[in-house]
Amino acid sequence: MVKCTLKSEIFDCLMGKARLSDCLLRGYSSIIFKDDSVIGIGHSFVPCGEKCGETGVCKRKVLQKEFQCQFDFYEVCPIIHAEMSAILSCGKLENCAGASLYLLGINQHDMSVYQDAFPCSLCLRHIILVGITRICIVQNEYSYHEFLLGRDGFQ
């Protein structure tokens, strides 16, 4: 893991997209860069049906309360993750080979940046599948943590 500097335009774009998230709790956004160009951009959203932000009800939180547990219940969440949204926006998936993915997560209540954001296991599998070789977890307006992906996992 390497800590790197970040251009403010990237941070501003990621923050703007993360604020569009349909999730009541977390806002995520992602940008995919290749050869100094943006080839994909996305945020977490509900593609169809009732949005949690519209109903004010998080199905996962309801189930956690009902079953009195901290189990995640991800399968009931209708959100498309920012990473998947960005990958899908690239057009041809071959375009992603050798690209970098920047990920930003924010708390929807106070807009603070999650320092421990990271792709879930399903998104990570897709990131590797399309050939993205670098994941950059945005920490603040000025920096991010970089993870390199190789054939044997993280380098």
Buried (B, 14 or more C-beta within 10 A) or exposed (E): EEEEEBEEEBBEBBBEBBEEBBBBEBBBBBBBBBEEEBBBBBBBBBEEEEBBBEEEEBBBEEBBEEEEEEEEBEEEBBBBBBBBBBBEBBEEEEBBEEBBBBBBBBEBEEEEBBEEBBBEEEBBEBBBEBBBBBBBBBBEBEBBBBBEBEEEEEE
